[in-house]
Amino acid sequence: MAKVAVGQWVPHVEAFVDVSRPSAQHSASVDALSALVNKDKLTLFDLVSKMEMYLTTTDHIVRSRGILLLGEILCRISFKQLDVNAISTLSDFFISRLSDWQALRGALVGCLALLHRKRTVGSIIIADVKRLLETFLQNVQVQSLAAADRKLCFQILNYILDHYPEAVKTMGDELLYGMCEAIDEEKDPECLKLSFNLVEAVMKLFPDPSGLAAQYASEVFEILSKYYPIYFTHGVGDDLDATRDDLSKALMHAFCSTPYFEPFAIPLLLDKLSSSLPLAKLDSLKYLDNCIRCYGADRMGRHVTTIWFKLKEVIFSLSIDQILSTSGAKDMEKNKNEILSEALTCLKTAIIQMGPSDEDRLINLILLDEDIVSSIHSVASEEASGLTSLQNPSQLHALGSVISILAESSAYFCTRVLQAHFARLVDSLEISAGRESQHLNNCSGPSSGAINYGALYLSVQMLSSCREVALTYKEEFSPIKSAKESWWLILEKKLDSLIHILQSLLTIDSQFVQSADRQEYVSCAVKGLIILATFPEPRLPLSASAYEDVLLTLTSVIMSKYENMHLWRLSLKALTTIGSSIVEFHASQKENIYNKVVDKISSLDEPCRTSIPLNLRLEACFEVGTSGSNCMLRVNGRVKCSEYVVNLLECYCGRVLPWLFNFGGVNELALNFAMRLWNEIRDLATSDRIGSQDLLSSLMMGMKLVIGICTEEQQSLIVQKAYDTISSMLSLPVKSMTRHLMAVDEAVPLYSVRDTFLMCMLSSVIVGLRPQTPVPDMLMMINLFTVFLLKGQIPAAHALASIFNKNLHNSEFSHENKLDKVIDTILERCFSTISVRSNMKTSLSCAGRSDDANCSEILSGSIESKDDIISGLAWLGKGLLMRGDEKVKDVSLFLLKCLCSDQSLAGISSHQEEHGISDSSYASLATSAADAFHVMMSDSEVCLNKKFHARIKPLYKQRFFSILMPIFLSKIKESTVMTTKLVLYRAFGHIISNAPVPAVITEAHRILLVMVDSIAKLSQDVKDKDLVYSILLVLSGMLMDEKGKECIVENIHIIVSVLTQLVSYPHMMVVRETALQCLVAMSSLPHSKIYRMRPQILQAAIKALDDKKRRVRQEAVRCRQTWQSFA
């Protein structure tokens, strides 16, 4: 390849070396020279030869720029093949330059570039890496450098340790001395993160007890401890690659990098657990948890006692008052919960990680702890007059959590816990339950709270621990069952009593469980029954009869206690959970018993057998069905509730079908549902109920969802069934529709309500089809849907839009050209039907044979019908747009003509005025055309989405936006009639609010003023409140983008004026709230541009302080505080 002349590239070198040139020119010079080297138009040898003067001159400024240029070029040719000599020469040069403190940055850049090179393209050798590191440690004083250069230093050291450890392992004390010197007193967040990573890498490299890590652990940790806990003072707006969480994690990994930190780290962390700062306490727990895992049982054994007492203090003594926070009570409560959760996690880790020699010491430490023993004895001996255990529920829950964590850690621990406390707790429950039973017999009503809730709660927690042990036990379980002393034997002895108590809490009078306190009892009892019923089958403590009795208890609640919704839903959820566990563990014996419950629940669909409201019956059937696909099939096989078909379909559409989408593998159920529904269509179509819009909507959505689930083969069966049914029932001339496409001037036949019902159901089938599903007699269907579209039936438009979007498979339209002609004909028919001129011609032709009333109707058309046809036309356009068809332009241009129809109002003839054609009809037409753009651009749940297998071309919204924006901007500028300008603004708003925000921001300099003006004009009409809010969200998006901010600054006066008006917008609270948020965001704009707007913004914010909505007042306070402090 021809080499470039020296005179063409040397100016780039000179431009870079010249420090007076702008940084953009420096960057461009590096890019140009790198491109020449990469393309072999300039050799590296020639480059270095010509740069010799710049690399060796005594002028330190020129020398530093020359070395930096070579280093930057080396970074940009990292994938270019270089031979060994070139690499060796470059290595020698850059390593030697590490001693040149005045040109150090270029040397660092060059060294890092050499280290990053892959072996396949020529890389630095190990000997040179070692020499580089030695030279670095001898000559580079890291902490004397600027932050950017320190970052380069840490990157070099980290890369050597990560990728060239063999070059480091042979080094001596100088490595640790150099590292400590480099990281000591570091304060920059990004450099700190790298320095923590450096410590982690070095300490892991020397695990030997006599190695460097062990020798220098004290010195290194002394440096690390200065940074603990991390205090991060940088603001959110600072451009940093390191957050507080990043730094904290990096420091934690450094703490855990070697067990030789244990004598220093653990005392520090335990001491910080006493801190009143939430973050310090939380970090201490996280660090302690990780250190326990990394340091090992042998080293951590000596800290067991201290760890327990410190964790106990956190778990049991934590209260909101102890947590300092500058935020509200919610944040304090959140801090408390996070700390408690971390403390319990840490305790669990400590228990699990302890070695066999420390097991007994640890469990005795916890089980025999005076506070633990005293608390459990206090609970067990409670005289239950009211819910005394609930007076401090957090203490009870903390106690239960500690006991549960201890018991579930191993079979041995579980046995020890149950031996110590389980029998006593259940005995206490029995006594309190007996007292309650006696009270019921004497007083014929429930007492105020005789059952010991604390004993109940702790017993259930222990049950849960037993289940966890049973789930995790991998060995043969029979020795556990036969052992003289085991948790299984202890549980078995008290099981019957416990089950009886739990069942009694569910079966007592429903009035008893209405209060909030009593709901705690019920929730706990249900949890206990779930735990007992979900033990894995080989280790199930319940007999088959006891298991069935538990299920029947829950079923009895569902059948008879629906007045108490809390208890009812808990019981239903319990049955679902139990059924799911059967599927999870493949428990065949349990499944046979559970199926009886499923059948019993399924029988709820028979109204004569129960008084439960229908919605609850359907909810029960659905929830039990979600236990597994077999359960769902059993439930659906029993539901025959035709009397309540609307409620049934709502349940199917809202619950069953979405579950089928997520669960998958149950297409057969969907097919059966669809085929049975089409069998019932004939009866439904002849009944009085077809006039019910609720019924029709439920049927249509249900059919769409079912079709969407099915495979192509199943869809083919359903669409054939639908076609056969429709063909035999329509009153329209079906045979003529199969011969040819309806001509543009062909009369639209009349149809009945039943025909509309049938068409809507067929439309639902077409909407949900996959593109490759064959469709019978496509011509007839297109003609049928066209007839209804021309009468303003939107479901027909959905069907046609789906046909055109998916290009549905059919032999009649195997050639795309033929389908294109069909589309042209239908669009032309819609245009002519809507067009005023077309109507005028029709009126003249009918003048001789129609009376004035009929002629007027033909002339103007029904306003509602025309609006619906335009909406239908929008759906056709949407289908074409989503697949990228050019014919969408025809639809768009026609809609634009409708938008500007008000311009021609002055030309209405006297004949039109005689027949009542007023401005309102044209205004309605234009408004419908504007709303049509919303249909085309917005996402839809009813049609043309991924769920219904629509074809969606990537970036279709961006392209449509880019095409329409110049046209709309021109039309708005040219418009002189206010009504026309308003509908143009309306259409414009729909387009930009549904276009991707990045695409809108790209055109911000062109559309911003029009967008703000549209907000101002549209905010005057309450009907446009949703659109105003949507456009305002786009404006707020611009405020979050740098390019958007530039455009906003240029027009700051106009934008602030509109936003301050919206602060008082009466029709929508979120508009006022968002306007205030935008004003707050504007405070980050350049001071010189926005300071003069301060009085106007403050005045609006102060006015909003009296808003009737609390959220608006809160934003007003924030806005006022932001701008008052703005100086």
Secondary structure, 3 states (H helix, E strand, C coil): CCCCCHHHHHHHHHHHHCCCCCHHHHHHHHHHHHHHHHCCCCCHHHHHHHCHHHHHCCCHHHHHHHHHHHHHHHHHCCCCCCCHHHHHHHHHHHHHHCCCHHHHHHHHHHHHHHHHCCHHHCCCCHHHHHHHHHHHHHHCCHHHCCHHHHHHHHHHHHHHHHHCHHHCCCCCHHHHHHHHHHHCCCCCHHHHHHHHHHHHHHHHHCCCCCCHHHHCHHHHHHHHHCCCCCCCCCCCCCCCCCCHHHHHHHHHHHHCCCHHHHHHHHHHHHHHCCCCCHHHHHHHHHHHHHHHHHHCHHHHHHHHHHHHHHHHHHHHHCCHHHCCCCCCHHHHHHHHHHHHHHHHHHHHHHHHHCCHHHHHHHHHHHHCCHHHHHHHHHHHCCCCCCCHHHHCHHHHHHHHHHHHHHHCCCHHHHHHHHHHHHHHHHHHHHHHHHHHHHHHHHHCCCCCCCCCHHHHHHHHHHHHHHHHHHHHCCCCCHHHHHCCCCHHHHHHHHHHHHHHHHHHHHHCCHHHHCCHHHHHHHHHHHHHHHHHHCCCHHHCCCCHHHHHHHHHHHHHHHHHCCCCHHHHHHHHHHHHHHHHHHHHHCCHHHHHHHHHHHHHHHHHHCHHHCCCCHHHHHHHHHHHHCCCHHHHHHHHHHCCCHHHHHHHHHHHHHHHHHHHHHHCCCHHHHHHHHHHHHHHHHHHHCCHHHHCHHHHHHHHHHHHHHHHHCCHHHHHHHHHHHHHHHHHHCCCCHHHHCCCCCCCCCCCCCCCHHHHHHHHHHHHHHHHCCCCCCCCCHHHHHHHHHHHHCCCCHHHHHHHHHHHHHCCCCHHHCCHHHHHHHHHHHHHHHHHHHCHHHHHHHHHHCCCCCCHHHHHHHHHCCHHHHHHHHHHHHHHHHHHHHHCCCCHHHHHHHHHHHHHHHHHHHHCCHHHHHCCCCHHHHHHHHHHHHHHHHHHHCCCCCCCCHHHCCCCCCCHHHHHHHHHHHHHHHHHHHCCCHHHHHHHHHHHHHHHHHCCHHHHHHCHHHHHHHHHHHHHHHCCCHHHHHHHHHHHHHHHHHHCCHHHHHHHHHCHHHHHHHHHHHCCCCCCHHHHHHHHHHHHHHHHCCHHHHHHHHHHHHHHHHHHCCCCCHHHHHHHHHHHHHHHCCC
